[in-house]
Structure formats: C-alpha cells, structure tokens
C-alpha cells in the first residue's frame, strides 16, 4: 500500500524517509489495536449469533421480494426501504460513508497526537477509505469472486499441514521501519542518558510521555535505577533488606501484574522470576544482584524509550520549544500596525513615513547627563538624537519585516562592467580622487506585473567590499560551501582597471553562487550588499569602524548578529511546511490537470458492477454503527435457521418442519454447542501461522498484485455453472430426498441467485462489516434513544 499510494509520488518530493516511517508507525499502531481487539472477541459466537442472523434476515428480504429469477438487484434492494444502508445510495455516498466511518474509528485506532493532526488524519482517511476499504468491498461484492470463494469452501481437500514448526513469538511488525545505521545523526538529538541526567530535559521528556500515555516507562527506569544503586550495596542489615524487599514487591505489583494501570508487558520468564522474589522471604532480594530478570526488564523498557519514544520526542513541539525556546509572538507587530491604521501591503516608504514617532519625552537618565549646571532646559540635540535613534530602531524593525518576506534566490546578478566612483561617498572626503568599482546589475524574477516594486536596479561595489562580505558570511555561516574570491592583494593606492577587469568574471561567479545557497536566501548581509542606498551598506567599507556612533553600535550590532546567525528560522519553517502541504508540480513533469477534481474522483471510484449509480449525488447524513431494525422471523439458534431455510427457501412440506421441530426439542442443547466447538476448531486451525501467511498473501495479491487479464464473460459463466453444481451437491442427500428433487432445485437456485447480485452483496457486506465493527468497538454502539 505504501509503495503504490505513497512512495509513488513522495519520491519526487524528497528522499528523506522520515514521513514514510511515521506513516508506518501509525499503521503499525492501527494493526496492533485491531489484533488486540480481535483476540478479545469470540469469533465463533459472533458468527453464530450475529453475522448468521444478519445473513438470514437478508435472505428473508430477498425472498419476500418475489421470484428471484424475475427481479434484478435494483428491484430487490428497494425492499429494504428506510433500512437500506447509507453506502448503497450511490458511489459517492459509499465513499462518504467510508470517510465518516474512518473518522469515527480513528480515535480508537491511532494515538491522540495523530488524531489531533488535521493533515495526518485526512491523509490516512483518504489512503484507507478510497484506496483500500472501498476496493476491498468491491472485491467482496463481485459475484465472480463470491463464486470463487464458494468453490474454495466446497473443496473437500484437507488443509495443508505446516512445513515448519511454529516460529517464536516476536513483536508485531518490529522490522517494518528500516533504520540506516550509516545515516548521520542529527546534532539536535540529545541522547537518552544525557536527558535522564539533566533535570530540565528529563522534565520535558516526562511531559511528552504523559501526552502519549507512556510516562510509566520512564518511571520504571528511574525506580529501577534507584533500586539497583541501593541493592548493590555490600553491607545490608535485616532492616535494609526488608525495605528493599518491600520495594521489589511494589515494583512487581505496579509493573508486572496484568491488572495494574501501569502494566508493562515483559517476557513470561522475567515475570515469573520477579514474582518468586517479590513473594519470597526478604533475604531473597539479594538474588537480584546475581540474577538477570530485573536487568533484562530494565533493558527492555530502556530500548522502548530510546528506539520508539525518543524519536517521537525529537519531533514534538515540546522538544522544539526546549531547544529553540518559546516562539516569539508574531502578533506584536500586527498590533502596532493596526493601532496606527497601516496596511502591511502599502509602500515601504509610506509605511516608514507613517510610523515615524513624534519627539518623545527624554528619559530621566538622559536628562541627567544633558542638563548643564546653569541651564534648566534639556539639551535639544539629545532629544533629536534620541528621536533619531528611535527612528533607526523603527527602520530596522520595518526592514526586518520586509526582509522576512524576501527570497534572494529569485534575484539574478551580473557584473557587466567597471565604473569610476569617488574614493569615499560619505561626504567627508575633500579630494576629487576617483577609483574604479564594479557595476553590479540586479534583477528580480518574482515581481508580479502591476506590483509597485522595482524589478531591477544596479549597485556600485568596490574591490575591498567583496572581501568584507566574504569574511562576514564565513563568520556567521560556518561551513558555507561557496566559490572563493581570488586571493586579495594589497595596493598602495587602488587596483588598476586592467586588474579589476581580469577579476570581474570571478566576482560575478561569486555573487551568483551566493544567491544559489539555500541558507542565504534571506541573509541580511547579502540583502544589504545588493541593495542601493541601504543604511547597512557602510558595514562593507574597508575602514575600521568609520563614523561609529557608540550608542548605536551597542544597541544595534548584537541584534544584527543574532538575526544573521539564525536567519528568520520561524519564516523558514513556515515556508517549509507550506511547501510540503501543497507542492506545485514541476513544469513538464506532470500532465496538466484539465478536468475538475470531482470528475477525476468519479473516474477513480467508477466500477462496472454499479453503472446506474456511479454519477449520483444523493446527499445523506453519515450514520454511526448500529443494529438494523428490520422485521424478521425470531431466529435464536442453529435449529431455527435450519427450520427457516427448509420452510421458506426450499418450501418443504409440513411434516419436514414437524420433524425439525422435534429434533430441536431433543438435540438443541447438544447440536448447538457441538456446532460452536466445531466452528471454533476450524477458526483456530486457520489461525495457525502458515494459514495466516496464506491469507495475507491472498489479500495482498487481490488488492495490489492482481495483474491478471480481466476474466471474460464466458469464463465467469463457466465458473458460475460449476459453483451452482457444487452448491446443489453440498446440500445433504437426505434433506434433498425429503423436500423432493424439484423443490431442492428451486430452493438452491433461489438462494444462489441472491449471491449473484452485486448490489445485494454490497448491502450484505456493509451490514456484516457494521456488526463486526460494533463488536470490536462496543463504545461506538448507538443506544436506541440516539437513533434517528
């Protein structure tokens, strides 16, 4: 299923198998729950008392519909009236019912963390309902498949014996997840020993385990660690031994008894040894020093934590907050903008202009240093400087907000020529000396037509500025693999035009390589380097701290370093999630979608067995599983079913019915238990390992590996005739002689034709499915007061 419906498209998105492994874990959890619940159900009793009863009711409705050979499935199905199963109204209704059924079952089949995820829940619902369950119900209802199952049932060949002795019991699907041991371990993952030795991390792990209902595993490990430390002490008096023995008894009662709320499933020999020590005399506790049961139990639980729950912990929000800290509130800036009536999509200059603050009151500390002994008025220069600093801080905030939405990978650069520029353009130079600089052209390919933003511009960058950019990028982004600049040369005055022209291609390749790096797509340093007239451009000058304002330096530089080091992590994560949720197909890789999704869905669920109802759009409200209320004869056991079949199906004479009633009085308490035990033995026989393997392979081949050519009408008709012939021979000869050859022929044909109607088979299949699920999940059963 994963290969056909997941890997088929996921390989085009990513080679990381983490998502597929999470899906496998979820499906393993589903199968584990089903396995445990099926083992709690008495299948023999379920078949005899519920499923067989539903089949008899279904046959009764079909017989009351008239002569079967004169009616088709559509005419008979109308006899169900309001009791017609909701899935039978149309193919669309069937898909909707299966989706509703999955939504109702998922809280009982999957862990709460997956159920709370709307994306994960919807994905699994579509994967199971539309691709597995729907197709399975179609296969079960196919008359040709029903005939094949009947031939297998009528076959008198004894079941094959096992070729090998039973295999040892193993954890369910323990090897379903392939772990690449050579894969590098994430640097963000903290080892379990370090977590257990650090108080804060241990608390976060315990908080996570509470959410998945596994905190008792961690409590067991901590309890056993403390117990072993005191148990391995060499000198112990009787009082200490009694305390240790009492603690060992508490460990056994809490974690090894099946009725304990913190029960952990250990191997049977471990439980037996711990029980013998816990219920023995106090001096028996010393055996735990030399024996292995407690150590084996500890290793088992520790491996569960390390291999199953720690990977889930690493992917949880609790671990993310522990490593990265709490998320910065994103509504703070929105609140400021809304308070001032500003639209975020407005022009940047208008935004900055409207957000300029009015001169505010000077802080007390500022006034303390600005007041003169002979002057009682504050220094206006200090007020202007404070206001200017406020504007700068506000400009930085707005610039950061704009930078968060920039994607530098959509920028294109080229260095076509050189041009003369003043040696310094800060207005402080009095000389007219001019030097050559690189003329850098920048174009944006993400500007939408009509958007009030420039799509191309140019900047002038000097020789030294490129090396300053390279050194600072290497400082903030360790391990950055980019094309290096040519070795820097020292010049007494300035590089010549010929020398710069020879290096122009290398500098252009350097900038293009920077823009191709994913880690630099929102780099503030690269952004300011390629933007003209930016306040941050001064950081690329070759001078050491030119025109430095110390107050501005201490206030702004740490913030700049932090922002460049963790370049907008939240924005990157949001972009990553959005790319996973709705990936756009690459041009030319997939055919364009020319049809409406509803039409594509109709084509997917189309089945030739249901041509009349494929395109209906009947609406209905999804029902929860409940027992159908149809008037039918009161059948309570095997004899009642036999009497009904003889009188209603085969139209037997009155004396046959009288004989069956007499047999019921005499042998009911013998035949029904015998039938129950016989059916139970058959079920237990087919639950043997080699038969289960055969059934799994049969189910797999039907659903996923059915590459045989479609059977022709002639082949289906031949199988139908063969099945009908064996159907007649299956009825005991004594019974056929009692009812007569003619009635025997009519009765067999009447009942056999019911199974040749796909819609009737689908109705019966859904009724049996609902009854089976109601038995597996009794908490879903609707009380009579809740029924519509």
C-alpha positions in Angstrom: 0.0 0.0 0.0 2.8 2.4 0.9 4.7 1.6 -2.3 1.7 2.2 -4.5 0.0 5.1 -2.8 2.8 7.0 -1.0 6.2 6.3 -2.5 4.9 6.7 -6.0 4.6 10.5 -5.5 6.7 11.1 -2.4 10.0 10.2 -4.1 9.6 13.2 -6.4 9.3 15.5 -3.3 12.1 14.2 -1.0 14.5 11.3 -0.4 14.1 11.7 3.4 12.0 8.7 4.6 11.0 10.3 7.9 7.4 10.9 6.8 7.1 7.3 5.5 8.4 6.0 8.8 5.9 8.0 10.7 3.2 6.6 8.5 4.5 3.1 9.1 4.4 3.6 12.8 0.8 4.8 12.6 -0.3 1.8 10.6 1.6 -0.5 13.0 -0.4 1.1 15.8 -3.6 0.5 13.9 -2.8 -3.2 13.3 -1.8 -3.6 16.9 -5.1 -2.3 18.2 -7.1 -4.5 15.7 -5.0 -7.5 16.7 -5.7 -7.0 20.4 -9.4 -6.3 19.9 -9.9 -9.3 17.6 -8.4 -11.6 20.2 -10.9 -10.3 22.8 -13.8 -11.2 20.6 -15.3 -14.8 20.4 -15.5 -15.1 16.7 -17.5 -18.3 16.8 -20.2 -16.8 18.9 -20.1 -13.6 16.8 -20.7 -15.7 13.6 -23.5 -17.9 15.0 -25.4 -15.3 17.0 -25.0 -12.1 14.9 -23.5 -12.5 11.5 -25.5 -15.5 10.6 -28.7 -13.8 11.8 -28.0 -10.8 9.6 -27.5 -13.2 6.6 -30.8 -14.9 7.3 -32.6 -11.5 7.5 -31.0 -10.5 4.2 -32.2 -13.8 2.6 -35.7 -13.3 4.0 -36.0 -9.8 2.4 -34.8 -11.1 -0.9 -37.3 -14.0 -0.8 -40.1 -11.7 0.0 -39.2 -9.5 -3.0 -40.7 -12.2 -5.2 -39.3 -14.7 -7.6 -35.6 -14.0 -7.8 -35.2 -15.1 -11.4 -37.7 -12.3 -12.5 -36.1 -9.5 -10.5 -32.8 -7.8 -10.6 -30.8 -6.4 -7.8 -32.2 -2.9 -8.1 -35.8 -4.2 -7.7 -34.9 -6.3 -4.6 -32.8 -3.6 -3.0 -35.8 -1.3 -2.9 -37.4 -3.7 -0.4 -35.1 -2.5 2.3 -36.8 0.8 2.3 -35.5 3.1 5.0 -33.2 0.3 6.2 -31.1 0.5 3.0 -27.5 1.0 4.1 -26.4 4.6 3.5 -23.4 3.4 1.4 -25.8 1.9 -1.2 -27.4 5.2 -2.3 -24.5 6.0 -4.8 -20.8 5.5 -5.2 -20.3 9.0 -3.8 -22.4 8.1 -0.8 -20.3 5.0 -0.3 -17.1 7.0 -0.3 -18.6 9.5 2.1 -19.8 6.7 4.4 -16.3 5.1 4.5 -14.8 8.5 5.3 -17.2 9.0 8.1 -16.5 5.5 9.4 -12.8 6.2 9.4 -13.3 9.5 11.2 -15.3 7.6 13.9 -12.8 4.8 14.2 -9.5 6.8 14.2 -9.7 8.0 17.8 -9.7 4.3 18.8 -7.1 3.1 16.3 -4.4 5.8 16.3 -2.5 7.7 19.0 -4.0 11.1 20.1 -1.1 13.0 18.6 -2.0 11.8 15.1 -5.8 12.2 15.6 -5.2 15.9 16.6 -3.3 16.5 13.3 -5.9 17.5 10.7 -3.5 16.9 7.9 -2.3 13.5 9.1 -5.9 12.4 9.9 -7.2 13.4 6.5 -4.3 11.8 4.6 -4.8 8.5 6.4 -8.5 8.7 5.9 -8.2 9.1 2.2 -5.5 6.5 2.0 -7.6 3.8 3.7 -11.1 4.7 2.7 -10.7 5.5 -1.0 -7.9 3.1 -1.9 -8.1 0.1 0.4 -11.6 -0.3 2.1 -13.6 0.7 -1.0 -11.7 -1.6 -3.3 -11.9 -4.4 -0.7 -15.7 -4.0 -0.5 -15.9 -4.1 -4.3 -14.0 -7.3 -4.4 -16.1 -9.0 -1.8 -19.3 -8.0 -3.6 -18.2 -9.2 -7.0 -20.3 -12.3 -7.9 -17.3 -13.9 -9.7 -15.2 -13.5 -6.5 -18.0 -14.9 -4.4 -18.3 -17.9 -6.6 -14.5 -18.5 -6.3 -14.8 -18.3 -2.5 -17.7 -20.8 -2.6 -15.6 -23.2 -4.7 -12.8 -23.0 -2.1 -15.4 -23.6 0.7 -16.8 -26.6 -1.2 -13.4 -28.1 -1.8 -13.0 -31.3 0.2 -9.2 -31.3 0.1 -7.9 -31.1 3.7 -5.9 -28.0 4.6 -2.2 -28.4 4.2 -0.1 -29.1 7.2 2.6 -26.7 8.3 6.0 -27.3 6.7 8.0 -26.0 9.7 7.4 -25.9 13.5 5.8 -22.7 14.8 8.1 -19.7 14.8 8.9 -18.0 18.1 6.6 -15.1 19.2 8.0 -11.7 18.1 6.8 -8.1 18.5 4.3 -7.2 15.8 5.9 -5.6 12.8 9.1 -4.7 14.7 11.1 -4.6 11.5 8.7 -2.5 9.5 10.9 0.5 9.8 14.3 0.3 8.1 16.9 2.2 10.0 20.0 3.3 8.1 22.8 2.9 10.6 25.2 4.8 8.4 23.0 7.9 8.2 24.4 10.8 10.2 22.8 11.5 13.5 21.1 14.9 13.9 23.0 17.3 16.0 19.8 18.4 17.6 19.0 15.0 19.0 20.1 14.6 22.7 21.0 11.1 23.8 18.7 9.5 26.3 21.4 9.1 29.0 22.1 12.8 28.9 18.3 13.6 29.1 17.9 11.4 32.1 20.9 13.1 33.8 19.7 16.6 33.2 16.8 17.7 35.3 15.2 20.2 32.9 15.4 17.8 29.9 14.1 14.9 32.0 11.0 17.0 32.9 10.4 17.9 29.3 10.6 14.2 28.3 8.2 13.3 31.1 5.8 15.9 29.9 5.9 14.4 26.4 5.4 10.9 27.7 2.3 12.0 29.6 0.8 13.1 26.3 1.3 9.7 24.7 0.4 7.6 27.8 3.9 6.2 28.3 5.2 8.0 31.4 5.1 4.8 33.4 8.0 3.5 31.3 10.2 6.4 32.4 9.1 6.0 36.0 10.0 2.3 35.8 13.5 3.1 34.6 14.1 5.7 37.3 12.7 3.4 40.0 14.9 0.5 38.9 18.0 2.8 38.7 17.4 3.9 42.3 16.7 0.4 43.5 19.8 -1.0 41.9 22.0 1.6 43.5 20.9 0.6 46.9 20.6 -3.1 46.2 24.2 -3.4 45.1 25.5 -2.0 48.4 27.7 -4.6 50.0 26.7 -4.1 53.7 23.0 -4.6 54.3 21.3 -5.4 57.6 18.0 -7.1 58.0 16.1 -3.8 58.2 17.6 -2.6 54.9 16.8 -6.0 53.2 13.2 -5.8 54.3 12.9 -2.3 52.8 14.4 -3.4 49.6 12.2 -6.5 49.5 9.1 -4.3 50.1 10.3 -2.0 47.2 10.8 -5.1 44.9 7.3 -6.2 45.7 6.0 -2.7 44.8 7.9 -2.9 41.5 6.3 -6.2 40.7 2.8 -5.2 41.7 3.0 -1.9 39.8 4.6 -3.0 36.5 4.2 -6.8 36.2 0.7 -7.5 37.2 -1.7 -7.6 34.3 -4.5 -5.7 36.1 -2.2 -2.8 37.1 -2.8 0.6 35.4 1.0 0.9 34.8 1.4 -2.7 33.5 4.4 -3.3 31.2 4.5 -6.4 29.0 7.6 -8.4 29.9 8.6 -11.9 28.8 7.0 -14.6 30.9 10.2 -15.9 32.5 11.1 -12.4 33.7 7.7 -12.0 35.3 7.9 -15.5 37.0 11.4 -14.8 38.5 10.4 -11.4 39.8 7.2 -12.9 41.3 9.2 -15.6 43.1 11.5 -13.0 44.6 8.7 -10.5 45.5 6.6 -13.1 47.2 9.5 -14.9 48.9 11.3 -14.1 52.1 13.1 -10.8 52.5 16.6 -12.3 52.1 15.6 -13.5 48.6 16.0 -9.9 47.4 19.8 -10.5 47.3 19.2 -12.7 44.3 18.6 -9.7 42.2 22.3 -8.9 42.4 23.3 -12.1 40.6 20.2 -12.9 38.5 19.2 -11.2 35.3 15.4 -10.6 35.4 15.4 -7.0 36.7 18.3 -6.1 34.4 16.5 -7.7 31.4 13.3 -5.8 32.2 15.2 -2.6 32.5 16.9 -3.1 29.1 13.6 -3.9 27.5 11.9 -0.7 28.8 15.1 1.4 28.1 15.1 0.2 24.5 11.4 1.1 24.1 12.2 4.7 25.3 15.3 5.0 23.1 14.1 3.5 19.9 10.4 4.4 19.9 9.6 7.3 22.1 12.7 9.3 21.8 12.4 9.7 18.0 8.8 10.9 18.6 10.0 13.2 21.4 12.6 14.8 19.0 9.8 15.6 16.5 7.4 17.1 19.1 6.6 20.7 19.9 7.8 20.2 23.4 11.3 19.3 22.2 11.3 22.2 19.7 10.5 24.6 22.5 13.1 23.1 24.7 15.9 23.5 22.1 14.8 26.8 20.5 12.9 28.4 23.2 9.3 29.7 23.1 8.1 31.1 19.8 8.3 34.9 19.5 4.7 36.3 19.4 4.0 37.3 15.8 1.0 39.4 16.6 3.0 42.1 18.3 4.0 43.9 15.1 0.5 43.4 13.7 -1.0 45.1 16.8 1.2 48.1 16.4 0.4 48.5 12.7 -3.3 48.0 13.3 -3.3 50.6 16.1 -1.8 53.1 13.7 -4.1 52.1 10.8 -1.4 51.0 8.5 -1.7 48.3 5.8 1.2 45.9 5.6 0.9 45.8 1.8 1.4 49.5 1.4 4.5 51.0 0.0 7.6 50.7 2.3 8.4 54.4 2.2 4.8 55.3 3.1 5.0 52.8 5.9 8.1 54.2 7.3 6.8 57.8 7.0 3.6 57.0 8.7 5.3 55.1 11.6 7.8 57.9 12.4 7.5 58.8 16.0 7.0 62.3 17.3 9.7 63.6 19.7 9.0 61.9 23.0 9.9 62.9 26.5 13.6 62.5 27.3 14.2 59.7 29.8 15.4 60.7 33.3 18.8 59.2 32.8 19.3 61.1 29.5 18.3 64.4 31.2 20.8 63.7 34.0 23.7 63.8 31.6 22.4 66.5 29.3 21.5 69.2 31.8 24.0 72.0 32.5 24.5 73.4 35.9 23.5 76.8 34.7 20.7 75.7 32.4 17.3 74.3 33.4 16.3 73.2 29.8 17.1 69.9 28.4 19.6 69.6 25.5 17.6 69.7 22.3 20.4 67.9 20.4 20.0 65.0 22.8 16.3 65.0 22.2 16.8 65.0 18.4 19.4 62.3 18.8 17.0 60.1 20.9 14.3 60.7 18.3 16.7 59.8 15.5 17.7 56.6 17.3 14.1 55.7 17.7 13.6 56.2 14.0 16.6 54.0 13.3 15.3 51.2 15.5 11.9 51.5 13.9 13.5 51.4 10.4 15.3 48.3 11.5 12.1 46.7 12.6 10.3 47.6 9.3 13.4 46.4 7.3 13.4 43.1 9.2 9.7 42.7 8.4 10.3 43.3 4.7 13.4 41.1 4.7 11.4 38.2 6.2 9.3 38.2 3.0 12.3 38.4 0.7 13.7 35.4 -1.2 17.1 36.2 -2.6 17.1 33.1 -4.6 14.8 34.9 -7.0 17.4 37.6 -7.6 19.7 37.5 -10.6 23.0 39.3 -10.7 25.7 40.2 -13.3 28.8 42.3 -13.3 29.0 43.7 -16.9 31.5 46.5 -16.4 33.5 48.8 -14.3 32.8 52.5 -13.5 34.5 55.4 -11.7 33.3 56.4 -8.3 34.6 58.7 -5.6 37.1 57.1 -3.2 34.6 57.9 -0.4 31.0 58.6 -0.8 30.2 59.5 2.8 30.6 63.3 2.2 33.7 63.6 4.4 36.3 63.4 1.6 37.6 66.8 0.3 39.6 65.3 -2.6 38.3 64.6 -6.1 40.1 61.4 -6.4 38.2 58.7 -8.2 38.6 54.9 -8.3 37.1 52.0 -10.3 34.3 50.0 -8.8 32.3 47.0 -10.1 28.9 47.8 -11.7 26.6 45.1 -10.3 23.2 44.7 -12.1 20.4 43.1 -10.0 17.1 41.7 -11.4 14.2 40.2 -9.6 12.1 37.5 -11.3 9.4 37.3 -8.6 7.9 40.7 -9.2 4.2 40.3 -10.3 3.0 42.6 -13.0 1.3 45.7 -11.5 3.2 45.4 -8.2 4.6 48.7 -7.0 8.2 47.4 -6.6 11.3 47.7 -8.8 12.3 44.6 -10.7 15.8 45.7 -11.5 18.5 48.1 -10.3 22.3 48.5 -10.0 24.8 48.9 -7.2 28.4 50.0 -7.2 30.7 47.9 -5.1 34.4 48.4 -4.5 37.1 45.8 -4.6 37.5 45.6 -0.8 33.8 45.4 -0.1 33.6 41.9 -1.7 36.2 40.6 0.7 34.4 42.1 3.6 31.2 40.4 2.5 33.1 37.1 2.2 34.7 37.3 5.6 31.5 38.2 7.4 29.5 35.5 5.7 32.1 32.9 6.7 31.9 34.3 10.2 28.2 34.0 10.6 27.6 30.9 8.4 30.2 28.3 9.4 30.8 25.6 6.8 29.4 27.5 3.9 30.5 25.9 0.7 30.8 28.7 -1.9 33.2 29.7 -4.7 36.0 31.7 -3.1 37.2 35.0 -4.3 40.7 35.3 -5.8 43.4 35.9 -3.2 43.3 39.5 -2.0 46.2 41.8 -3.0 47.3 44.9 -1.2 47.7 48.1 -3.2 49.4 51.3 -2.3 46.7 53.4 -3.9 43.9 51.5 -5.7 43.6 48.5 -8.1 44.1 49.3 -11.8 41.3 49.0 -14.3 43.1 46.2 -16.1 43.5 44.1 -12.9 39.8 44.6 -11.9 38.7 43.7 -15.4 40.6 40.4 -15.2 38.9 39.5 -11.9 35.4 40.7 -12.9 34.2 37.2 -14.0 35.4 35.7 -10.7 33.5 38.3 -8.7 30.3 37.7 -10.8 30.6 34.0 -10.2 31.0 34.6 -6.5 27.8 36.6 -6.3 25.8 34.0 -8.3 27.0 31.2 -6.1 25.9 33.2 -3.0 22.3 33.6 -4.4 22.1 29.9 -5.1 22.7 28.9 -1.5 19.5 27.9 0.4 20.9 29.1 3.7 21.5 32.6 2.3 18.1 33.1 0.7 17.2 35.6 3.5 20.6 36.7 4.5 20.6 40.3 5.8 24.3 40.8 4.8 23.7 39.7 1.2 20.5 41.7 1.1 22.2 45.0 2.1 25.1 44.3 -0.2 22.9 44.1 -3.3 20.5 46.9 -2.4 21.4 50.5 -3.3 21.5 53.3 -0.7 21.0 51.0 2.3 21.9 52.0 5.8 23.7 48.7 6.2 26.0 49.3 3.2 28.5 51.0 5.4 29.4 47.7 7.1 31.2 46.7 3.9 33.7 49.6 3.8 37.3 48.7 4.2 37.9 51.3 7.0 37.7 50.1 10.6 34.5 51.4 12.2 34.1 54.5 10.1 31.8 57.2 11.6 30.8 55.0 14.5 28.1 56.1 16.9 28.9 54.0 20.1 25.3 54.1 21.4 24.0 52.9 18.0 26.8 50.3 17.9 25.9 48.7 21.3 22.2 48.9 20.6 22.1 47.5 17.0 25.1 45.3 16.4 24.1 42.5 18.8 20.7 42.4 17.2 22.2 42.3 13.7 24.5 39.4 14.7 21.6 37.4 16.2 19.3 38.0 13.2 22.0 36.9 10.7 23.0 33.9 12.7 19.5 32.4 13.0 18.2 33.9 9.8 14.4 34.1 10.4 14.0 30.4 11.5 10.2 30.7 12.0 9.7 32.1 8.5 11.8 29.3 7.1 9.9 26.6 9.0 6.6 28.1 7.8 7.8 28.1 4.2 9.0 24.5 4.5 5.6 23.4 5.9 3.7 25.1 3.1 6.0 23.5 0.5 5.1 20.1 1.9 1.4 20.7 2.1 0.8 21.9 -1.4 3.8 21.2 -3.7 3.5 22.6 -7.1 4.4 20.2 -9.9 7.5 21.0 -11.9 6.9 22.3 -15.5 6.6 19.4 -17.9 6.9 16.7 -15.3 3.2 16.0 -14.8 0.4 16.4 -17.3 -1.7 19.5 -16.8 -4.9 19.0 -14.9 -7.7 19.8 -17.4 -10.6 18.1 -15.6 -12.4 19.1 -12.4 -11.3 17.2 -9.2 -14.9 15.9 -8.8 -14.7 14.3 -12.3 -11.4 12.8 -11.5 -12.8 11.3 -8.3 -15.7 9.9 -10.2 -13.4 8.2 -12.6 -11.4 6.8 -9.8 -14.3 5.2 -7.9 -16.0 4.0 -11.1 -16.9 0.3 -11.2 -18.6 -1.5 -14.0 -20.7 -3.5 -11.5 -22.6 -0.3 -10.5 -23.2 1.6 -13.7 -26.6 3.1 -12.7 -25.3 4.8 -9.5 -21.8 5.9 -10.4 -22.7 9.6 -11.0 -25.5 10.1 -8.5 -25.0 12.9 -5.9 -27.6 11.8 -3.3 -26.8 13.6 -0.1 -27.2 11.8 3.2 -26.1 12.3 6.8 -23.5 9.8 8.0 -24.7 7.3 10.5 -22.9 5.7 13.3 -22.8 2.0 13.5 -25.9 0.5 14.9 -28.0 -2.7 14.6 -30.6 -2.6 11.8 -34.2 -2.8 12.9 -35.9 -5.0 10.2 -38.9 -7.2 10.9 -37.9 -10.8 10.5 -38.7 -14.2 12.0 -37.5 -14.7 15.5 -34.5 -16.9 14.9 -32.4 -17.8 18.0 -30.2 -20.7 17.1 -29.0 -23.2 14.5 -32.2 -25.2 14.5 -34.3 -22.0 14.0 -32.1 -21.2 11.0 -32.5 -24.7 9.6 -36.3 -24.6 10.0 -36.4 -21.2 8.3 -34.3 -22.4 5.3 -36.3 -25.6 4.9 -39.7 -23.9 5.0 -39.1 -20.5 3.4 -36.3 -21.3 0.9 -37.0 -24.9 -0.1 -40.7 -24.7 0.6 -40.6 -28.1 2.4 -43.8 -29.9 3.4 -45.3 -29.6 6.9 -44.1 -32.9 8.1 -40.4 -31.9 7.4 -40.9 -28.9 9.5 -42.5 -31.0 12.3 -39.6 -33.4 12.3 -37.1 -30.5 12.5 -39.1 -29.0 15.5 -39.0 -32.4 17.2 -35.2 -32.7 16.6 -34.9 -29.2 18.1 -36.6 -30.2 21.3 -34.4 -33.3 21.6 -31.0 -32.2 20.4 -30.8 -28.4 20.6 -28.6 -28.4 23.7 -26.3 -30.9 22.0 -26.1 -29.7 18.4 -25.6 -26.0 19.1 -22.6 -26.5 21.5 -21.2 -29.0 19.0 -21.6 -26.5 16.2 -19.9 -23.8 18.3 -17.0 -26.1 19.1 -16.7 -27.3 15.5 -16.6 -23.8 14.2 -14.1 -22.7 16.9 -11.8 -25.5 16.0 -11.9 -24.5 12.3 -11.1 -20.9 13.2 -8.3 -21.9 15.4 -6.9 -24.2 12.7 -6.9 -21.3 10.2 -5.3 -19.0 12.7 -2.1 -21.1 12.6 0.9 -19.3 11.2 1.1 -20.9 7.7 -2.6 -20.3 7.1 -2.4 -16.7 8.3 0.5 -16.2 5.9 -1.5 -17.6 3.0 -4.5 -15.4 3.8 -2.3 -12.3 4.0 -0.7 -13.1 0.6 -4.1 -13.8 -0.9 -5.4 -10.4 0.3 -2.3 -8.7 -0.9 -2.5 -10.3 -4.4 -6.2 -9.4 -4.8 -5.7 -5.7 -3.8 -2.3 -4.8 -5.1 -0.8 -7.5 -7.4 -3.8 -8.6 -9.4 -2.1 -8.3 -12.8 -4.2 -11.0 -14.5 -6.2 -10.1 -17.5 -9.9 -9.4 -16.8 -11.9 -12.6 -16.9 -14.2 -12.9 -19.9 -18.0 -13.3 -19.7 -17.6 -16.9 -20.8 -15.1 -17.7 -18.1 -17.3 -16.1 -15.5 -20.3 -18.1 -16.7 -18.4 -21.4 -16.6 -17.3 -20.6 -13.0 -20.9 -19.8 -12.1 -22.2 -23.1 -13.5 -19.5 -25.1 -11.7 -20.3 -23.3 -8.4 -24.0 -23.9 -8.8 -23.4 -27.6 -9.4 -21.3 -27.9 -6.3 -23.8 -25.8 -4.4 -26.5 -28.4 -5.1 -24.2 -31.3 -4.2 -23.3 -29.6 -0.9 -26.9 -30.0 0.4 -27.2 -33.4 2.2 -28.9 -36.0 0.1 -31.2 -36.9 3.0 -32.6 -33.4 3.0 -33.0 -33.2 -0.8 -34.9 -36.5 -0.8 -37.2 -35.2 2.0 -38.1 -32.0 0.2 -38.2 -33.6 -3.3 -35.9 -33.0 -6.3 -38.0 -30.2 -7.8 -38.1 -28.1 -4.6 -34.5 -28.9 -4.0 -33.6 -27.5 -7.4 -35.8 -24.4 -6.9 -34.5 -23.7 -3.4 -30.9 -24.0 -4.4 -31.4 -21.7 -7.4 -33.4 -19.2 -5.4 -30.7 -18.8 -2.7 -27.8 -19.0 -5.2 -29.2 -16.2 -7.4 -29.2 -13.9 -4.3 -25.4 -14.1 -4.3 -25.2 -13.2 -8.0 -26.4 -9.6 -7.5 -23.5 -7.2 -6.8 -25.7 -4.6 -5.1 -27.3 -7.2 -2.8 -23.8 -8.5 -2.0 -22.7 -5.0 -1.2 -25.6 -4.4 1.1 -24.9 -7.6 3.0 -21.2 -6.8 3.1 -21.8 -3.5 4.8 -24.3 -4.9 7.2 -21.8 -7.6 8.3 -19.0 -5.0 8.4 -21.1 -2.8 10.7 -21.9 -5.7 13.0 -18.3 -6.8 13.2 -17.0 -3.3 14.0 -19.7 -2.9 16.6 -18.4 -6.0 18.3 -14.8 -4.8 18.1 -15.6 -1.3 19.3 -18.6 -1.5 21.6 -18.1 2.1 22.7 -19.4 3.1 19.2 -22.7 1.3 19.5 -25.6 3.8 19.5 -28.3 3.4 22.1 -31.9 3.3 20.9 -32.6 6.8 22.2 -29.7 8.2 20.0 -31.0 6.7 16.8 -32.6 9.0 14.2 
